């Protein structure tokens, strides 16, 4: 018959189990936060690129009025 685990060892195992679970939750939260932050930053960059493209389009159409006819607009 096997020996039962002493209370001291069982307490250490439970503490390690809880610590690993909390560390896992922390890592998951940090990962989700990083993904959300990257997504927000990516959207901001896309909006800035769209603004720049609109300014370039307006400038080209002002400097070259016939550009719309050449492009079929």
N, C-alpha and C positions, 0 to 999 in steps of 0.2 A: 504494500500500500504506500502511495506517495505521501510526502510530507506536505501539509498545508502551507501556503505562503504566509509568512509572518506579517502582522499588521503594518510594521514599519516599511517593509518592501512593497506592500500593496499600496500604501500611501504615496510612496515615491512614484510608482507606476501610474497612479491616478493623476498625480501632479504633472508628470511628463505628458500624459495623454491630453490633459486640459491645455497645457502650454503649446503643444503641437497644433491642437485645434484652433486656439486663438491666433497663433502665428499664421496658420493657413487662411483664416478669415482676414487677417491684416493684409496678407499678400494679395488676396483676391480683391479687396477694397482698393488697394493701391493700384492694381492692374486696371480695374474698371475706371478709376479716376484718370489714369494716364491715357486710356483709350478715349474717354470723353474729352479730355483736354486737347488731344491731338485732333479729334474730329472738329472741335470748335475752331482751333487754329487753322485747319485746312479750309473750313468754310470762310474764314476771314480772308485768307489768301486768295481764294477763288473770287470773292467779291471785289477785292482790290484789282485783280487781273481784269475782271469784267469792266470796272470803272476805267482802267487804263485803255482797254480796247475801245470803249465808247468815246473817250477823248480823242484817240487816234483816228477813229472813224469820222468824228465831227471835223477834225482838223483837215483830213484828206478831202472830205466833201466840200469844205470851205475853200481850200486851196485849188482843188481840181473839180469844178462844178459838173463836168461831164463824166465823172467817174461812175455815177449811178447808171448812166446809160450804157457804159462799157460793161458794167457788171450785170446788167439786166434788171436793175431795181426800178 
